[in-house]
């Protein structure tokens, strides 16, 4: 759906209705132009009466057409100058993804989100040095004392490490 502009100006969105906020902003701008000497008292009174009776954005634009900015009218996106495109950059997202499959990008973002949640929710993070250490203890004890003693020693150490970590987590959560 496209909105047509005011036939007198051809500006898009001039046919939109306005509220008190827009009227007040133009009245303030008219006072500023009066203070700067651009309007005399008669012109100010005439334009203020018209501003207070205005119904559309085009009505307000006609009152300040011959005045320099600021004129109190909100700038619509169509009225603002658009920045020139930068070669090699896309106006959204990451560079280089202009022709990427949006469904694949969505799946990738969801996968990254799930993996991030999984790591943090389940306590997974950087690998702990406990496993290689326990493996080393097991191998040394297996070859020196025997496999059963090595297994019991490793299980005891693992239980002590797990208990110490549980106490630390409980203390952190209590704070």
Buried (B, 14 or more C-beta within 10 A) or exposed (E): EEEEBBEEEEBBBBBBEBEEEBBEBBBEBBBBBBEEEBBEEEEBEBBBEBBEEBEBBBBBBBBBEEBEEEBBBEEEEEEEEEEEEEEEEEEEEEEEEEEEEEEEEEEEEEEEEEEEEEEEEEEEEEEEEEEEEBEEBBEEBBEEEEEEEBEEBBEEBBEEBEEEEEEEEEEEEEE
